[in-house]
Amino acid sequence: MTYNNKESSDFIKPLFSVIIPLYNKAQFISDTVDSVLRQTCPLFELIVVDDGSTDHGAKIVADSFDDKRIKLMSKKNGGVSSARNMGVQEAKGEFIYFLDADDTMVVDCLECFEKLIKLYPSYDVYASNFFITKEGAETPFLPSISGEFVISSPYKAIRLGELFLRVGNNVVRKQHAEKFLFDETICIYEDMDYFLRLIDDQVIPFTSKCLYRYSLSNAELSLSNKRIQQTFAYHANIGCRLTDKNLIVADNVAITIWSKIRSHKFTDASKLLWRHRWRLGHLFIAGIYHTQRRR
């Protein structure tokens, strides 16, 4: 492991630690880092973890940005989850903010989270709405909500489509994040696995403001050619009770199976059906909920 720390002697402990795992995203990383450095709230550090890239993305960060808040780290390739976990271990901020190397923050993202934390100061997880961008157009993920409020039953809200947690639309108190590191065997929907564990017994303050941009086009490129054993659906444990959490997991498994069938990867679909053969009823019920939610 190597790192380049531009920290100076007058460095102030940050409120936020922004963590970006970097692997072969040279064409995107400049815009992503720039969106962090343009934040209206300056109380942050930026940790970029280069996960053994074979392109020049790390060099772009090292050569193009002269900012004492940037810490560039390098490690052997171990996957996005291991890179994020390393970032958490190095973080000095009170709150962790994860950002993918091909997405961008809205300019007042951290400022809005800071205000939400001041409004609801005693919680561990804070979340926001976000934009989905594709081919230059951006759409709020949750277009029909407004204001700031507390979500007392986050599993239920996720199941009903009233909340979605992913890398980029939340901040997590570091002391809480350290208890729930990413599973390093998963690299597809690894954030779903992480957040479903992270929010257990949590109440989540939420703002309807869209605070980051999730690039759907870039995500489709990133998901190509991944093995079924690297998916959350392969490792997921669907409990026997019909709880909100179990139905969320079943929904993801059902969606993954259907996507494999549509892409003619029938062997992968069969493997998932066999692994979850004792929960086919859950998959069926989750599919009904998913269909009703989309109407």
N, C-alpha and C positions, 0 to 999 in steps of 0.2 A: 504494500500500500504506500502510495506517495501522495503528497498534497502540496498545493501552493496557496499559502495563506497571506492575503494582503492586509491583514489586521495591523493596526498601528497602536501605539501606546495610549492614545486617547479614545480607544474603542469603548463604547458604552454597551452594557449588556442589553441585548435586543428583547423586544416584546415577542417578536415572531421569528421563527427559523423557517425559511422557505427551502424546501428540499427538492431538488430536481435530479432524478436518475437519468443518466445520459448513455445511450447506446446507439451509435450509427444514426444520429439525427442532425448531422451537420447542416442540412438544408433548412432546418427549423430553429435551431438552438439560439441563433442571434435574436430573432423576434421574441422568443420566449424569455430570455434573460433581460432584454430591453423592457419588456412589459413589467418585470419585477423592479428594475431600477427606476422606473418612472412612477412608482407608487407615491401617492400623496402622503402616506404615513411612512416616515423614514426609519421607524424603530424596528428594523429587521436585519437579519443576516441572510445571505444566500449561500447555500451549500449545494454545489454541483458535484455529483458522484459519477465519474466516468467509469462505466462498467465494462472495461476492456474493449472499447470501440476500435473498429478497424478503419474508421474514416478520420477526418480532421476536426471533429466537433469540439474536442477538448482544447485543441489549439486555438480555435475561434474564440472560445471563452477566455483563454489565457492572454491572447494578443489583442483582442478587440475591446476589452472592458477593463478600465483602470479604476477600481472601486474597492475601498478597504473592507466593504461588507461582504465581498465575494470570497468564498473558500472553495477552491477546486481540488477535488480528491480523485485519485485513480486507484483502481483495483482490478484483479483478474475477473474475467467474465463469470458472473454467478447468477445473473437474472435480475429483473427489475426489483423483486422483493428484497433480495440481499442488498441491493444498492440503497433502497429506502431505509432499511434497518441500519445500515452504516451511517446514513445521514442522521437518524434519530440519536444514535450513540454520540455523534459529534456535536449535536445541537446545543446551543447555549440559551436559546430563547425560552420564554415561559410557555409559548404555544407553538405547535408544529403545523405547518401548512405544506402539504404535498402538491407538487405540480409536475405534470408530464412535460417532456422536452419538446413536444410539438403542439402544446396548447398555450394560451396566454391569459394573463390576468387583466381584468378591467382596472383602470388607473386608480380608482379609489377602493379597490378590494380590501386591502388591509385596514384602511381607515374605517370602512363600514363594519368590519369585524371588531375593530377596537371599540366602536360605539355600541355594538351589540353586547360585547363583554361588559362594558360599563353599565348597560341597561339591565343585564342579568349576570351579575358578577360571580356567582358561586357554582357554575356548571363546568363540566369537563369537555363537552362537545358542542360546537356552534356551527350551524349550517346555513346555506343560502340557496337561492335559485341560481340558474346558470343559463348561458346561451349555448345552443347547438348551432355550429356553423358548418355550412357545406356549400361549396362553389360560390363563395362570396356572400351568401345570405345567412343571416343569423335569426334564430327563433328562440324565445324563452322556453325552457323545458316545461315549466309550470305556468302557463299564460293567464290563468284565472284566479290567482291569489294575490293578496296585497298586504303590506304592513309587516310589523314585527310581532311575533308571538312565540309561545312556548308549546312544543309538541310533547305531550305527556305520555303518549303511547307510540313511540317511533316505529315499532314493528308493524303495528296496525296501519299507521300512516303510509309506510312503504308498500304494504300489500294492497292498499286502496289506491295507490298511485298519487298520493298527496305529498310524498317525500321521496327523494332519491339521493342516496349518499354515494359519491364517487370521489376519486382523487381530484381536487381542485375546488370543490364547493363547500369546504368546511375547514375549521381549525380545531385542533385537539390539544388540551393541556398536556404538556410534556410528561408530567408524572403519570398521567393516565395512559398516554401513548406507549410509554415504556413497558407497560404491563401486557400489551397486546401487539407484539411485533408481527410483521407480515410472514405468512407461511412461504418459505423459500422454494417449496416444491411446486408452487402454483404461479403461472404467469398469464393466465387468461381468467378474468373476473377475480383476480387476487384481491382487488380492493373490496369486492362484495364479501368475500370470506373475512377480510380484516374488519370491515365496518359492522358486520353482523355480530362479531364477537365484541367489538369495541362498545356498542351501544346497549349491551345487556344491562338492564336496570338503570338506564340513563333517561333523563329528561333533556330535550334539545331545544334551546332557543334558536329561532329561525327568522331570517329576513327574506322577503320576497324579491329583493333586489338581485339582479343577475350580476355576479361578481367575478365570473371568469368565462372564458370561451373554450368550449370543447369542440375540437375539430373532428367531425365525423369522417371526413375524407381521409385524414391522416390515420385515424384509428383503424379504418378498413385495411389500410396498407400494413399496419402493425400486426394485425391478427392473422395474416396469411401464413399458411404452412406451419402452424403450431400443432404439436402432437396432442392427442386426446388426453394423455396422462398429465398434461400441463394445465388442464382446465379445472376450474372450481367444481364443475359438475361431476367430474370423475372422482374427486376427493370428498365431495359433500356427504354429510350424514343427515338424512331426513329422519327426524324422530317419529315415533309412532303416533303421537297425539296430533290432532289437527289444530295446532297453534298457528298464530300469524307468522312466526319465525319459520316453522317447518314448511308452511305453504309458500313462503318466499323462496326458500331453498328448492322446493319441488318445482316452482315456476321456472327457476333458472335451469334446472335439469331438463325440464320439458322443452324449453326454448332451444337449449343446446342440441338435444336429440333431433328436434325438427330441423334445425339448421344443417345438421349433418346429413339428414335425409335429403333435404333440398339440394345440397351440394354433391349428392351421390356418394357420400362417404358412409356406406351402409355398414361396414365393419365397425366404425367408430360408434354409430348409432346402436348397433347390437351390443357392443361392450357396455354402453351406458345403461341400456335396458336391462341387461343381465345384472349389473352391479346394483341396480335399484329395483330388482324384480319383486321385492317384498313390499314396495311402496307404490305400486302401479295405481292404486286408488288415489293416493295423494297427488300423483302426476296428473290424473284425470281431473280431479277437483281444481287443482291449480290452473290447468288449462281452461276450465270453464270461467274461473275468476278473471284470467288474463283476457279472454275473449270479451267478457262483459265490460271490462275496464276500457277496452279500446273502442267500444261503441259510443 
